[in-house]
């Protein structure tokens, strides 16, 4: 031998379990025809195993490795290889013999330690489960159609209540892995390794027969994890032997079989010895009777006796059977002719198949001869029917049977592919024929009815998944007369049965939630029929386009997380009605008054005409009249909404017109409450006075507002702010209101904020949100506004998120977006400036008046007093004409405070906010969101730097042009080409010479005293070539020098020219009294 074969080499290379079994095989004489060459390699042998033929073994090795090949299922270094190696060691005397063994005291300690180490198993013995191991191996016992015993292996998780969860097939081949799972105990490992040798190619189960099968079943039952048919019953246990008797059983065709029966009529297990299985008590045990094991096996293998056998030579042999075997029954045979009937039997068999999934759907074709059924056979035997002791024989109509099969095959039916291994979950057989999955629905809907008309009999098992019921009619409705109601969707069958369609669809969705995905819904719309599983195993066929419409518009009914009392809105039902218009079998709630109301909502009041209130001091544009109509329609319908027109389109005047209309019609019996940002208080007050002077307006703002709380009910319109709401809530909530209006309603986008919670507590007949940007960042903001308007209409925040927000924002689901649009569109009126451009003037001037507050207000007063004294002293000493520089410097400092206190030098203004900058913080994101292109002008280059920082903070793209900008072309091109939405421009750099017609919005951050200069800046956008209406916003602080000079522009335009040095003469252009008016103190804060 090139290398010496040693016991150490053997036990180092082979698994301890195989070594143990191989040693036993060697000792029991299983190794035959051992061949050793002179060089010692290869070693070959035949080893007797469980197969009918010996396994062929061939082994080669070197000083480190052994490679043993075997024809058994394990193939490599198995127990047969181990047995051969032990035989080779004995043959070459490498195994120690007793005469060569030394006395214990003569054996060196290190040698003894080595031997112990070699004989230690190479795997860790696992006799019990670790506490953290919840997976289990279980054994399933079944009988196949030939009454043979099958043992299958499954893995299952042990639940907290010690029940088993869902099981999955466990492949015996997994045991070949070096890394045995922790849930496989040592006893399981030995069973699996022995089972692997009996495994047939392409199968996951083993056949139990004879003595070996009995031994295997004994071992499996001892684990306590062996079950009959499935894991849901009790584990099998050993029972005491039960007496058995031999008897003949006879089937309908007169075929008699010898069987061993117990008194309880238990299931017979054809093992050696014969055993019973008590399926009720889950017991397994031996059957005791007069025969020995060998006789029992032979008797049980006796072939069944056909009717003619009782008259043949077999009849002579039968009396020779042992006396305890009864004689079979003798039958008289007659022959008849009958016309067979073709029977189609449909079934779905539960499987563990990678090809067919959890179910195999198929059909068997039977031919019925006077109640006895048989399948097609190329060499058909006659069909026999037992009638008493008479046996009637029918000749087979082979041509009829063949033509029936040809007809089926021509319609797409094909034979079951037997070559594919399909692991059945329970005992049984696969149907003989099947179809492709996509063909079942059209086949059941179209071909099967046609076959029935031709005389085929159709039968379906309760488990058949395509047992389609057809509805005579469909009823889709909502219980309730208002906006919301409980949905009732029904399918009415011909037999008078009514099926709850919502439950059926929900069950179908639960089986596969992906059916609500955009891709699946798109496919669904074009399917002719869709099968819906019913709880009793039947299936209801529903037209694909109908199911698509129901899911598209009411998908919240079919998601577990958001199915809230089956509530849907009339708007959704109207959308379904529109989709299914003309479907003769569909009936949708058709109450005319209810339908008219829902239709009016969906059409947003179009067609309705509301006269403009007489007291309105404004000429409403057409789209503004439509807005008034919509607001009035919503109030009549008792629902609430969002007026979401673009900024500058007149949401305030439309709302004032609505309030005034309510007053003139006698419905304003309680005040309307407007809650708005602080910066908009002055606008509401001024526009109310301008457009609706007949309204009694109360502004609850300022230090002295508390004195008016008791008189709230005496006013038509009450104005307050979000910041004041938490402070004044105790008083405001005591009143009831006709209307509750939230201006810039995105302020309640955080539902956990104090103000957001408080607005939900008010009692009001009508609620309205005003906003140019109903959604700034995410859909949760839209939900917050609807939750204020109509709590629950878009469900709670969690359900809204799972149903709409996540699918739309994270998955870009078009179906969910469309569904959300259907729900919200009737309650949100939004007009973009592009949509109403024809109604807008070429240029719209809008003054945004801003109140100075807090530290900025105090600073302004401080600077004003100092400048007033400085100017007064100068005028007293030099006169008005010679004090011009002093005056201009004083006015500059006051204007700087109005813009942003940080513009002042040598003063600590770190913690003083700018009211104008805060207004800009609110305006610009909304404008950019609307798609506006903005020119923002300021006289102060330093102010543009501060605005630049604000743009960066808000992540708003911009370009800037000042006197320091050397490259003017690049920023202009970037703005004109649409690369950025904001252009910051200083007066000196961009007041003239630029053509910026891409702009549609101009913001004058600080007023320019020279109206011509202001107009020149505006004309950068509003000029020849401009094809869009231009909105011009002027930001002015209330009661300050800015407002005073704007007022003086109308009376004394020369004053403005003088300030900019453009006057024709240097004489004083104002009187001393007029000059002093520029330094008047701010009025006390409004009550």
SVG drawing of the C-alpha trace seen along z (x, -y; Angstrom):
<svg xmlns="http://www.w3.org/2000/svg" viewBox="-85 -128 89 155">
<polyline fill="none" stroke="black" stroke-width="0.4" points="0.0,0.0 1.2,-3.5 -0.4,-4.7 -1.4,-2.7 -5.2,-2.5 -5.6,-3.1 -8.5,-3.3 -7.5,-6.9 -7.7,-7.9 -11.1,-6.2 -12.6,-7.8 -11.2,-11.2 -12.9,-11.3 -16.3,-9.8 -19.2,-11.1 -19.7,-9.5 -23.2,-8.4 -22.1,-6.6 -19.2,-5.0 -21.6,-3.6 -24.0,-2.2 -21.1,-0.9 -19.4,0.9 -22.7,2.7 -23.1,3.6 -19.6,5.0 -20.2,7.0 -23.5,8.3 -21.8,9.6 -23.3,7.1 -20.0,6.7 -19.5,9.1 -17.0,9.5 -14.4,7.3 -11.6,6.7 -8.2,5.3 -5.5,4.7 -1.8,5.2 -1.3,1.5 -4.3,1.3 -6.3,-0.9 -9.1,-1.1 -11.0,0.9 -14.3,2.3 -17.1,4.3 -20.8,5.0 -22.8,4.1 -26.3,5.5 -28.6,2.6 -32.4,1.8 -32.5,2.0 -33.3,5.3 -29.8,5.1 -26.5,4.7 -24.9,1.3 -21.6,1.0 -18.8,-0.6 -15.4,-2.0 -12.8,-3.7 -9.5,-5.5 -7.5,-7.3 -4.2,-9.0 -2.5,-9.8 -5.1,-12.6 -8.3,-11.9 -10.7,-9.1 -13.0,-9.3 -15.7,-6.6 -18.3,-6.4 -21.5,-4.3 -24.6,-3.6 -26.9,-4.4 -28.8,-7.7 -26.2,-9.3 -23.5,-8.5 -20.4,-9.6 -18.7,-8.4 -21.9,-6.8 -22.4,-3.9 -21.8,-1.4 -18.4,-3.0 -17.7,-2.8 -18.7,0.9 -16.3,1.6 -13.5,-0.3 -13.9,1.7 -13.9,4.9 -10.7,3.7 -9.1,2.8 -9.9,6.3 -8.6,7.9 -5.3,6.1 -5.2,6.6 -5.3,2.9 -8.0,3.3 -6.7,4.2 -7.3,7.8 -7.7,9.1 -4.5,11.0 -2.5,7.9 -4.2,5.7 -2.0,4.6 -2.9,4.5 -4.5,1.3 -1.5,0.3 0.9,0.8 -1.0,-1.5 0.6,-5.0 -1.8,-7.8 -1.4,-9.8 -2.3,-6.8 -5.5,-6.2 -6.4,-9.8 -6.0,-9.7 -8.2,-6.6 -10.9,-8.3 -10.7,-11.4 -11.1,-9.3 -14.2,-7.5 -15.9,-10.8 -18.7,-11.6 -17.8,-14.4 -21.2,-16.0 -22.7,-17.3 -25.4,-15.0 -28.7,-16.8 -31.1,-14.9 -33.4,-17.8 -34.2,-21.2 -32.4,-24.3 -34.8,-26.9 -34.3,-29.3 -35.1,-26.7 -38.7,-26.9 -38.5,-25.0 -39.5,-21.3 -39.2,-18.3 -42.5,-16.4 -43.5,-13.2 -46.7,-12.8 -48.1,-9.3 -50.4,-8.7 -51.7,-6.0 -51.5,-6.3 -54.2,-5.1 -52.7,-1.6 -53.0,-1.5 -49.2,-1.8 -47.8,-3.6 -45.9,-6.8 -43.9,-8.8 -43.3,-12.5 -41.2,-15.0 -42.1,-18.6 -40.6,-21.4 -42.9,-23.6 -42.6,-26.3 -43.7,-25.8 -46.0,-28.7 -46.1,-30.4 -49.3,-28.4 -47.4,-25.2 -49.5,-24.7 -47.8,-24.1 -47.7,-26.9 -47.7,-26.6 -45.7,-23.6 -43.4,-23.3 -41.8,-20.2 -38.4,-19.2 -36.1,-17.6 -34.3,-14.5 -31.4,-15.6 -30.7,-18.4 -29.1,-15.8 -26.2,-15.5 -25.1,-19.0 -22.3,-19.2 -24.2,-21.8 -27.2,-20.0 -29.9,-22.5 -30.2,-22.8 -33.9,-21.7 -32.8,-18.3 -32.2,-16.1 -29.8,-13.2 -32.8,-10.7 -34.1,-12.7 -30.7,-12.7 -30.4,-8.9 -34.0,-8.5 -33.3,-10.9 -30.0,-9.3 -31.7,-5.8 -34.7,-7.3 -32.3,-8.8 -31.3,-5.3 -34.9,-4.4 -35.6,-7.7 -36.7,-7.3 -35.5,-9.9 -37.8,-12.9 -39.7,-12.1 -39.9,-13.7 -41.5,-10.7 -40.4,-7.2 -42.4,-3.9 -42.8,-1.9 -43.1,1.8 -42.1,5.1 -39.9,5.4 -37.8,2.4 -40.9,0.2 -42.2,1.4 -38.9,0.6 -38.9,-2.9 -42.5,-3.6 -41.7,-2.5 -38.8,-4.9 -40.7,-7.8 -43.7,-7.4 -41.4,-7.4 -40.3,-10.9 -43.9,-12.1 -44.0,-14.1 -45.7,-11.7 -49.1,-12.5 -51.7,-10.9 -52.5,-12.9 -51.5,-16.3 -50.2,-18.1 -53.6,-19.3 -54.5,-16.1 -53.0,-14.4 -49.5,-12.8 -49.6,-9.0 -48.9,-6.8 -48.2,-3.1 -51.3,-1.1 -51.8,2.4 -52.2,5.3 -55.7,5.8 -57.2,9.0 -57.8,9.2 -60.0,11.4 -59.7,12.3 -62.5,11.2 -63.3,10.7 -64.4,7.2 -66.2,6.8 -66.5,3.7 -69.3,2.6 -67.7,4.4 -67.6,7.7 -63.9,7.7 -63.1,9.3 -60.0,8.6 -58.8,10.4 -58.2,8.2 -57.3,8.3 -59.9,6.4 -60.1,5.3 -63.3,5.0 -63.1,1.2 -62.6,1.4 -59.2,-0.4 -57.0,-1.3 -54.8,1.6 -51.1,1.0 -49.5,3.7 -46.2,4.0 -44.5,7.0 -46.0,7.6 -49.4,6.3 -50.5,3.2 -53.6,1.2 -54.0,-2.6 -56.9,-3.9 -57.3,-7.4 -59.9,-8.4 -57.6,-7.7 -54.4,-8.3 -53.0,-4.9 -50.7,-2.5 -50.2,1.1 -49.9,4.7 -52.7,6.9 -52.7,10.3 -54.1,13.3 -53.5,16.9 -50.9,16.4 -47.2,15.8 -45.5,12.8 -44.6,14.7 -48.1,16.1 -49.7,12.7 -47.5,11.1 -48.4,13.7 -52.1,13.5 -52.2,9.7 -50.3,9.9 -52.9,12.3 -54.2,10.6 -57.9,9.5 -60.3,12.0 -62.2,10.9 -65.7,12.3 -64.5,14.9 -61.9,16.2 -64.6,17.8 -65.4,20.1 -61.8,20.8 -58.9,22.7 -58.6,20.2 -61.9,21.6 -60.2,25.0 -57.3,23.5 -59.4,21.4 -60.6,24.3 -57.0,25.0 -56.7,21.8 -56.4,22.1 -59.7,22.7 -59.7,19.3 -59.9,17.8 -63.6,17.5 -64.6,18.5 -65.3,15.6 -68.8,15.0 -69.9,16.7 -71.7,14.3 -73.9,14.9 -72.7,12.9 -75.1,11.4 -74.3,8.9 -76.2,5.8 -75.8,2.8 -76.1,-0.8 -75.3,-4.3 -72.6,-5.8 -72.5,-9.4 -69.3,-11.5 -68.6,-13.0 -66.2,-15.9 -65.0,-15.9 -63.1,-19.1 -60.8,-19.3 -58.0,-21.3 -55.4,-19.3 -53.3,-20.9 -49.6,-20.6 -46.1,-21.8 -45.0,-22.4 -42.5,-24.9 -44.2,-24.6 -47.9,-24.7 -47.8,-26.5 -50.1,-25.6 -52.7,-23.9 -52.9,-21.7 -56.1,-22.3 -57.4,-19.6 -60.2,-17.4 -60.8,-13.7 -62.9,-12.3 -65.2,-9.5 -67.6,-7.4 -70.7,-6.5 -72.3,-3.1 -75.5,-2.7 -73.9,-4.4 -70.6,-2.7 -67.8,-4.9 -64.6,-4.1 -61.8,-6.0 -60.7,-5.7 -58.3,-2.8 -56.9,-1.8 -57.7,1.8 -60.9,1.3 -62.3,4.0 -66.1,4.3 -67.8,2.4 -69.5,4.5 -72.1,3.6 -73.1,5.8 -76.8,6.2 -77.4,8.5 -75.6,11.8 -75.9,10.8 -73.0,9.2 -74.1,7.2 -71.4,6.6 -71.6,3.6 -69.5,3.5 -67.4,0.4 -68.3,-2.2 -64.7,-2.8 -65.5,-5.1 -67.7,-7.4 -65.1,-7.6 -62.4,-8.5 -64.4,-11.2 -65.1,-12.8 -61.4,-13.0 -60.5,-14.3 -63.1,-17.1 -61.6,-18.1 -58.0,-18.0 -59.0,-20.3 -60.2,-22.9 -56.8,-23.2 -57.1,-20.4 -53.9,-18.4 -52.7,-15.4 -51.2,-16.0 -47.4,-16.0 -46.6,-12.9 -42.8,-13.5 -43.0,-16.5 -42.7,-15.7 -45.6,-17.2 -45.6,-16.9 -49.2,-16.5 -50.2,-18.0 -52.7,-15.2 -53.1,-11.7 -54.8,-11.4 -54.0,-11.5 -53.7,-14.2 -56.4,-14.7 -55.6,-13.2 -56.0,-16.4 -55.3,-20.1 -55.0,-23.5 -52.7,-26.4 -53.6,-28.8 -54.6,-31.6 -57.0,-29.3 -59.1,-28.1 -61.5,-31.2 -62.4,-31.3 -62.7,-27.5 -65.1,-27.4 -67.0,-30.5 -67.4,-29.5 -66.4,-25.9 -68.0,-24.1 -71.5,-25.5 -71.2,-24.4 -70.1,-20.9 -73.0,-20.6 -75.3,-21.5 -73.7,-18.6 -74.6,-16.1 -71.5,-16.2 -72.2,-16.0 -70.1,-18.5 -69.2,-17.9 -67.0,-20.0 -65.4,-19.2 -65.9,-21.8 -62.1,-22.4 -62.1,-23.2 -60.9,-26.8 -62.7,-27.6 -66.2,-26.5 -67.7,-29.7 -71.1,-30.9 -72.8,-33.5 -74.8,-36.4 -78.2,-37.1 -77.8,-40.8 -75.5,-43.0 -76.6,-45.6 -74.2,-48.4 -75.5,-50.9 -75.0,-52.9 -77.2,-53.0 -77.7,-56.6 -79.0,-59.8 -76.0,-62.0 -72.5,-62.2 -71.2,-59.1 -72.9,-55.7 -72.3,-52.0 -71.7,-50.3 -73.8,-47.3 -72.5,-45.4 -74.4,-42.2 -74.4,-39.5 -77.9,-37.9 -77.9,-34.4 -80.6,-32.7 -81.7,-30.5 -82.5,-33.6 -79.3,-33.5 -77.6,-36.9 -73.8,-37.0 -71.9,-39.7 -69.6,-41.0 -67.5,-43.1 -66.5,-40.1 -65.7,-38.1 -63.5,-40.8 -61.8,-41.4 -61.0,-37.6 -59.6,-37.6 -57.4,-40.7 -56.2,-39.1 -54.9,-36.1 -52.7,-38.4 -52.5,-42.1 -50.5,-42.8 -53.8,-42.7 -54.2,-46.3 -51.0,-47.3 -51.1,-49.5 -49.9,-46.7 -52.5,-44.2 -55.3,-46.7 -54.3,-47.6 -54.5,-43.9 -57.8,-43.5 -59.6,-46.0 -59.2,-43.9 -60.1,-40.5 -63.4,-39.1 -64.1,-37.3 -62.4,-37.1 -63.1,-34.3 -63.8,-35.4 -63.4,-32.7 -66.4,-32.3 -66.2,-31.0 -68.0,-27.8 -65.4,-26.9 -67.4,-28.0 -66.3,-30.8 -68.2,-33.7 -67.3,-35.0 -67.3,-38.8 -66.7,-40.9 -63.1,-42.2 -64.1,-45.8 -66.7,-45.8 -64.2,-44.6 -61.7,-47.1 -64.1,-50.0 -65.1,-48.8 -61.5,-48.5 -60.4,-51.8 -63.0,-53.8 -63.5,-52.0 -60.2,-50.2 -60.3,-51.2 -63.1,-48.6 -60.6,-45.8 -57.6,-46.7 -57.6,-45.2 -56.1,-48.3 -58.7,-50.8 -61.9,-48.9 -64.0,-51.1 -67.7,-50.0 -67.7,-49.7 -68.1,-53.4 -67.8,-55.1 -69.0,-58.4 -71.7,-59.1 -69.0,-60.7 -67.3,-57.3 -70.6,-55.6 -71.3,-58.1 -67.9,-57.4 -68.7,-53.7 -72.1,-54.4 -70.4,-56.4 -68.0,-53.6 -70.7,-50.9 -73.2,-53.0 -75.1,-50.7 -74.3,-47.4 -77.7,-45.8 -77.2,-43.6 -75.9,-46.3 -78.2,-48.3 -76.8,-51.3 -78.7,-53.2 -80.8,-55.5 -82.6,-57.8 -82.9,-60.9 -82.6,-63.5 -79.5,-61.8 -78.0,-61.3 -78.6,-65.0 -76.9,-66.1 -73.8,-63.9 -73.7,-65.0 -73.8,-68.7 -70.9,-68.0 -68.9,-66.3 -69.6,-69.0 -68.6,-71.6 -71.8,-73.6 -71.4,-74.3 -74.7,-75.5 -75.9,-76.9 -76.3,-80.7 -76.0,-82.8 -76.5,-86.5 -73.7,-88.7 -74.6,-90.3 -75.8,-93.8 -73.5,-95.2 -70.3,-93.9 -68.1,-96.8 -66.4,-94.8 -67.1,-93.5 -66.4,-89.8 -64.7,-88.1 -66.3,-85.0 -64.1,-82.6 -64.7,-84.5 -68.5,-84.2 -68.0,-80.5 -66.1,-80.4 -69.1,-82.1 -71.5,-79.6 -69.3,-76.8 -69.1,-78.1 -72.9,-78.6 -73.5,-75.1 -71.2,-73.5 -73.1,-75.3 -76.5,-74.2 -75.2,-70.6 -73.9,-70.7 -70.4,-69.8 -67.1,-71.7 -64.2,-72.4 -61.0,-74.1 -60.8,-77.1 -57.3,-76.6 -56.9,-79.2 -53.5,-80.5 -52.1,-83.4 -53.5,-86.7 -56.7,-85.3 -58.9,-86.8 -59.7,-84.1 -60.4,-86.8 -62.9,-88.7 -64.8,-85.5 -65.0,-84.6 -66.2,-88.0 -68.8,-87.8 -70.0,-84.5 -70.3,-85.9 -72.1,-89.0 -74.5,-86.7 -75.3,-84.8 -76.0,-88.1 -78.3,-89.4 -80.2,-86.1 -80.8,-86.2 -78.7,-83.1 -75.8,-84.8 -77.3,-84.6 -73.9,-83.9 -70.6,-85.5 -68.1,-84.1 -64.7,-83.6 -61.5,-83.9 -58.2,-82.6 -55.2,-83.8 -51.5,-84.4 -50.7,-87.7 -49.3,-89.2 -52.7,-89.0 -54.7,-90.7 -54.4,-94.1 -55.3,-92.8 -58.5,-91.2 -59.4,-94.4 -58.7,-96.6 -60.4,-94.4 -63.4,-93.9 -63.8,-97.6 -63.2,-98.1 -65.3,-95.3 -67.9,-94.5 -68.5,-97.7 -71.9,-96.4 -70.2,-93.7 -69.6,-94.5 -66.0,-93.5 -64.1,-92.8 -60.4,-92.4 -59.2,-90.5 -55.6,-91.5 -53.5,-93.6 -53.0,-94.2 -56.6,-95.4 -58.5,-92.7 -59.9,-91.0 -62.4,-93.8 -64.2,-92.7 -64.6,-89.0 -68.0,-89.5 -69.4,-91.2 -68.2,-88.7 -71.8,-87.6 -72.7,-91.2 -70.4,-91.1 -70.7,-89.6 -67.0,-88.9 -64.4,-88.2 -60.7,-88.1 -58.0,-86.5 -54.6,-84.9 -53.1,-81.4 -50.5,-82.6 -53.3,-84.1 -55.5,-81.0 -54.0,-79.1 -54.2,-82.2 -57.8,-83.2 -59.3,-79.7 -61.1,-79.7 -63.2,-82.7 -63.5,-82.0 -64.7,-78.4 -67.6,-79.7 -69.2,-81.0 -70.9,-79.2 -70.2,-80.4 -72.0,-80.3 -68.7,-79.9 -65.2,-79.0 -62.6,-80.0 -58.9,-79.1 -56.8,-81.4 -53.4,-80.0 -54.8,-76.7 -51.5,-74.9 -50.7,-76.3 -52.6,-73.3 -50.5,-70.8 -49.1,-69.4 -52.1,-67.8 -50.2,-67.6 -49.7,-71.3 -51.7,-73.2 -53.5,-75.4 -54.3,-72.4 -56.0,-70.7 -57.9,-73.8 -59.5,-74.6 -61.1,-71.1 -62.9,-72.0 -64.9,-75.0 -68.6,-74.6 -69.5,-76.0 -72.2,-75.3 -69.8,-75.6 -66.0,-75.2 -63.7,-76.5 -60.0,-76.3 -58.2,-79.0 -54.8,-78.2 -52.8,-78.6 -50.8,-75.5 -53.0,-72.7 -49.9,-70.5 -46.5,-72.0 -44.4,-68.9 -46.5,-65.8 -50.0,-64.4 -50.3,-64.4 -50.9,-68.2 -53.9,-67.5 -55.2,-64.9 -54.8,-67.5 -57.1,-70.0 -59.7,-67.4 -59.6,-66.1 -60.5,-69.6 -63.2,-70.0 -64.8,-66.6 -63.2,-64.3 -63.0,-60.7 -63.7,-61.4 -60.2,-60.5 -60.0,-58.1 -57.5,-58.5 -53.9,-59.4 -52.6,-55.9 -55.1,-54.5 -54.7,-57.4 -51.0,-56.9 -51.2,-53.2 -54.0,-53.6 -52.8,-56.7 -49.7,-58.6 -47.2,-55.7 -48.3,-54.2 -48.4,-57.6 -45.3,-59.2 -43.1,-56.1 -44.4,-53.9 -45.8,-56.6 -49.0,-54.7 -51.2,-56.2 -54.2,-54.2 -54.1,-55.4 -53.6,-59.0 -56.6,-58.7 -58.7,-57.3 -57.6,-60.1 -58.5,-62.6 -62.0,-61.2 -62.5,-61.6 -61.1,-65.1 -61.9,-66.9 -65.5,-67.8 -64.5,-69.5 -61.5,-71.4 -61.9,-74.2 -58.5,-75.2 -57.9,-77.5 -54.4,-78.2 -53.6,-81.6 -53.0,-80.0 -56.6,-78.6 -58.1,-82.1 -55.5,-84.1 -58.0,-85.5 -60.1,-87.0 -57.1,-88.7 -55.9,-92.2 -52.5,-92.5 -51.2,-93.8 -52.6,-93.3 -51.2,-95.5 -51.5,-94.0 -50.4,-95.9 -49.4,-93.6 -49.6,-95.7 -47.5,-94.3 -47.8,-95.1 -44.5,-95.7 -44.6,-93.8 -42.6,-93.3 -38.9,-94.3 -39.0,-95.5 -41.9,-97.8 -40.1,-99.1 -36.9,-99.6 -38.7,-101.6 -40.2,-103.9 -36.8,-104.4 -35.2,-105.3 -38.1,-107.4 -37.9,-109.5 -34.1,-109.9 -34.4,-110.9 -37.4,-113.2 -35.3,-115.1 -32.3,-115.3 -34.4,-116.6 -36.3,-119.1 -33.0,-120.4 -31.5,-120.8 -34.6,-122.5 -34.6,-124.9 -31.0,-125.8 -30.7,-125.7 -34.2,-125.7 -36.0,-123.0 -34.2,-123.7 -30.7,-123.3 -31.6,-120.2 -32.3,-118.0 -29.3,-115.6 -30.3,-115.3 -33.8,-114.5 -32.8,-111.9 -30.5,-110.2 -33.2,-110.0 -35.8,-108.6 -33.2,-106.1 -32.6,-104.7 -36.4,-104.4 -36.9,-102.6 -34.1,-100.2 -35.8,-99.3 -39.0,-98.6 -37.1,-96.3 -34.9,-94.5 -33.3,-95.8 -30.0,-94.2 -29.5,-96.9 -28.8,-99.4 -25.1,-99.8 -23.7,-99.9 -26.9,-98.5 -27.3,-95.0 -30.3,-93.6 -29.4,-89.9 -32.6,-88.7 -35.0,-91.1 -37.0,-89.5 -38.1,-91.3 -41.9,-91.3 -41.3,-91.7 -38.9,-88.9 -41.4,-86.6 -44.0,-87.6 -41.6,-86.7 -41.0,-83.4 -44.7,-82.6 -45.1,-84.0 -42.2,-82.7 -42.5,-78.9 -46.1,-79.1 -45.4,-81.1 -42.6,-78.7 -44.9,-75.8 -47.5,-77.4 -44.8,-77.7 -44.4,-81.5 -41.3,-83.2 -40.5,-86.0 -38.5,-89.3 -37.7,-90.7 -36.5,-94.3 -34.9,-96.1 -33.0,-99.4 -30.6,-97.9 -27.9,-95.5 -27.5,-94.3 -31.2,-93.5 -30.8,-91.3 -28.0,-89.4 -30.4,-88.7 -33.1,-87.6 -30.5,-85.4 -29.8,-83.7 -33.6,-83.1 -33.7,-81.5 -30.9,-79.2 -32.7,-78.3 -35.9,-77.5 -34.0,-75.6 -35.4,-77.9 -33.2,-78.3 -32.3,-81.9 -29.9,-84.2 -28.9,-87.7 -28.0,-90.9 -26.4,-93.9 -23.9,-96.6 -21.2,-94.2 -22.2,-91.6 -19.7,-91.6 -21.4,-88.8 -25.0,-90.0 -25.7,-87.7 -25.5,-84.4 -28.1,-85.2 -30.5,-86.7 -30.2,-83.7 -30.7,-81.3 -33.9,-83.1 -35.2,-83.5 -34.6,-79.9 -36.5,-78.6 -33.5,-77.3 -34.3,-79.2 -37.7,-80.7 -36.4,-83.7 -34.3,-86.7 -33.0,-89.1 -32.3,-92.5 -31.1,-95.8 -32.5,-99.1 -29.3,-100.5 -28.3,-97.3 -31.6,-96.2 -34.1,-99.0 -33.6,-99.6 -32.1,-97.9 -33.3,-94.3 -35.9,-92.3 -37.3,-89.7 -40.5,-88.6 -40.2,-85.1 -41.4,-86.7 -45.1,-86.8 -44.6,-88.1 -42.9,-91.2 -42.2,-91.9 -41.2,-95.3 -39.7,-94.5 -39.3,-98.2 -41.3,-101.1 -39.6,-103.4 -40.5,-107.0 -40.3,-107.7 -43.3,-106.1 -41.6,-106.3 -38.6,-104.3 -40.9,-101.7 -42.8,-101.4 -39.5,-101.0 -38.6,-98.1 -42.0,-96.5 -41.7,-96.9 -38.8,-94.5 -41.6,-91.9 -44.6,-93.9 -43.5,-94.9 -43.9,-94.0 -43.5,-90.3 -45.1,-89.4 -47.9,-86.9 -48.9,-86.3 -50.7,-88.4 -48.3,-90.0 -48.9,-90.2 -47.1,-93.1 -46.8,-92.9 -45.8,-95.9 -44.7,-95.1 -45.5,-98.0 -45.3,-98.3 -48.4,-99.8 -48.3,-103.3 -44.6,-103.7 -42.7,-106.2 -43.2,-103.9 -47.0,-104.2 -46.8,-108.0 -44.7,-108.6 -46.9,-106.4 -49.8,-108.5 -48.0,-111.7 -47.1,-110.5 -50.7,-111.1 -50.7,-114.6 -47.2,-115.7 -45.3,-113.7 -42.6,-116.4 -41.7,-115.3 -40.7,-111.9 -38.6,-113.4 -36.9,-115.6 -36.0,-112.7 -34.2,-111.1 -32.5,-114.3 -34.4,-114.7 -36.1,-118.0 -35.4,-120.9 -34.6,-123.2 -33.1,-122.7 -35.7,-124.7 -37.7,-123.0 -40.4,-120.8 -42.4,-120.3 -43.6,-122.5 -42.4,-122.0 -45.8,-120.5 -45.6,-118.0 -42.1,-117.0 -43.1,-116.4 -46.0,-114.1 -43.3,-111.7 -42.1,-111.2 -45.5,-110.5 -45.5,-107.7 -47.1,-104.3 -50.7,-104.0 -51.4,-101.9 -51.8,-98.2 -55.3,-97.3 -57.7,-95.9"/>
</svg>
